[in-house]
Every structure is written in C-alpha cells, then in structure tokens.
Amino acid sequence: MIEFLHSPEVQEALATGRPLVALESTVISHGLPYPENLVVARAMESAIRDQGAIPATIAILRGEVCIGLTDNQLTRLAEASGVRKCSRRDVPVALAQRQDGATTVAGTMVLAHLTGIRLFATGGIGGVHRGHPFDVSADLMELGRTPVCVVCAGAKSLLDLPATLEVLETQGVPVLGYQTDQFPAFFTPASGLPVTARADTPADVAAILDRQVELGYSGGTLVVVPVPAEDALVPGEAEDAIVEAVRRADAAAIFGPALTPYLLAQIVQITGGRSLAANRALLFNNCRVAAQVAVAWWHLSSR
C-alpha cells in the first residue's frame, strides 16, 4: 500500500476541510535556476495563503509521495540535481526506484486527485509543439480524464495554440477565460483564439466546477488567466523570440521532454530576461486566482 506523506499544514487542511491548492514541482527542479527557484516556490505558496487557502506543493522524495513540502524539503528540491521529471507514466517508476521526482502538470493532477485536492495552480500547460504535431503533451490527455481544475496562463505560447485547443475540445475539457474572452498566450494576455466560456469572478468558476461534480464528469477543467498587463511582453517581441528559439532547437535536434525547458531558456536569453519577469508575475497571479476559486468553492460546498 502506497502511503502519501502530508505536511502538517496539509494534513490539518484535509482533516478540517479547508480549501487546498496543489502546486507542481517541475518549476522548482527544471523551470528556474537556484536560488531563484526557491524564492519563487516560497512566494507562490505565500500568494495562496494570503487568499485564505493552503498550498500543497507535490513532489516525490526518495520514492515517497509528498503532498505539501516543508521549507527544508523545498530547499532540498531546489538545490538537487538529477531529479526525475514525473508525468503520469513516470510516477510509479520514481516510487519503485526510490528516486526524487518533480511532478509535471499531468503528474501533479494525478497525485492531487488521489489526495482529494481539486484545485491546482501552475504557469502554463503543455500542448501540441509547433512543427511537430505528433509531439503532444500528456497534460492534455490528463485534463480529459482527471477531475482537477487547473488554473494557468494558457498553454505556453511557444506551442501550436490552435492545435492545442483542438485537442482540448476533443478531450471534452471546458476552457474558462477568467475575465477574458480569449485564450491567453502565456507571455501575452491574448492569442485571438476563443475560450469555451467566460467567468468573471471566483464564484462564477466555482459554480461551473460544482455542476461538473454533480454531473459526475470524470475530466478536468482549464481556467485560463491572462498575464498581468504591466508584466506582459509585446506580442511581436514574444513571437519573434519564440520563432528564433524554435529555430535553435531544430538546429540542435532538441526534442521530447527536453524541448520545452530548452525553448524557455532560449526565450529568456533572447528577451533579455523580460520573459522571466512575465513568467514570475503570471505564476503568482495564477496562485492568487486559484486560491480565490478554492475558497469560493469551499463556501459553495459548505452551503
């Protein structure tokens, strides 16, 4: 029997029914360099607490699933090298081989659902890669089968966004635009592509999530939140950086799980760090919105 290790804060929240928001851990181990990754991880958790919810950063440490990390565990993960990137397929391998593993969007959704956590905040989901339509992120399939609400800034704009939305539609995943009618393009607030529906308040989102539960739907929901306007990149700048990053990746024959981290690092370099500032801002904003939705859903469920 696999036992999940809960931090004291998460254990208390589960026991008392307080609202919880899951966080992935690849942003710590694979997304940002040390010590910035630790600073951002702590700030994301604080943003959730400030809205009245409890953060639950999920990771695998020495082959044990940890739901909610202590500060010592966060620090260890931020400093570690050779951490396995864990999507759904990788979780049992990391457990059996007693490895350290950082969960992706798909991996976090699986473990959050098994724990009973229904809200999850992240930066952006994976999707269909530009020029490589066979390279489809497992995040999209997970959204189609796991009942967790993912709050993000859309799919990373270095992806094929129209194709990504088509896959989400095929998977039956509602895409809710939070105070927007357009699908955000990660570094920029709008892509020109429509969402399934608009929701202007946390209560609006919570009402839709509640109806999904009542219907017994087995899939997830995507809530997309535009990056704050003051931190967004200019659309032309973002697109030029993405095109150049993709060109470099193709020239270097980078593909598979290594592709997205490579592209993001190249975009940071090309934009002189402005994309990194936008990334940080959207992460914190998504955490705030997810926590507000979690609290609104908790109030709705209590009634």
Sequence and secondary structure as in RCSB ss.txt:
>XXXX:A:sequence
MIEFLHSPEVQEALATGRPLVALESTVISHGLPYPENLVVARAMESAIRDQGAIPATIAILRGEVCIGLTDNQLT
RLAEASGVRKCSRRDVPVALAQRQDGATTVAGTMVLAHLTGIRLFATGGIGGVHRGHPFDVSADLMELGRTPVCV
VCAGAKSLLDLPATLEVLETQGVPVLGYQTDQFPAFFTPASGLPVTARADTPADVAAILDRQVELGYSGGTLVVV
PVPAEDALVPGEAEDAIVEAVRRADAAAIFGPALTPYLLAQIVQITGGRSLAANRALLFNNCRVAAQVAVAWWHL
SSR
>XXXX:A:secstr
    EE HHHHHHHHHT  EEEE SHIIIIIS TTHHHHHHHHHHHHHHHTT EEEEEEEETTEEEES  HHHHH
HHHH SS EEE GGGHHHHHHTT  EEE HHHHHHHHHHHT  EEE S B  EETTEEEEE HHHHHHHHS  EE
EESSB TTB HHHHHHHHHHTT  EEEET SB  BTTBS  S B SEEE SHHHHHHHHHHHHHHT  S EEEE 
   GGG   HHHHHHHHHHHHHHHHHTT  GGGHHHHHHHHHHHHTTTHHHHHHHHHHHHHHHHHHHHHHHHHHH
HH 
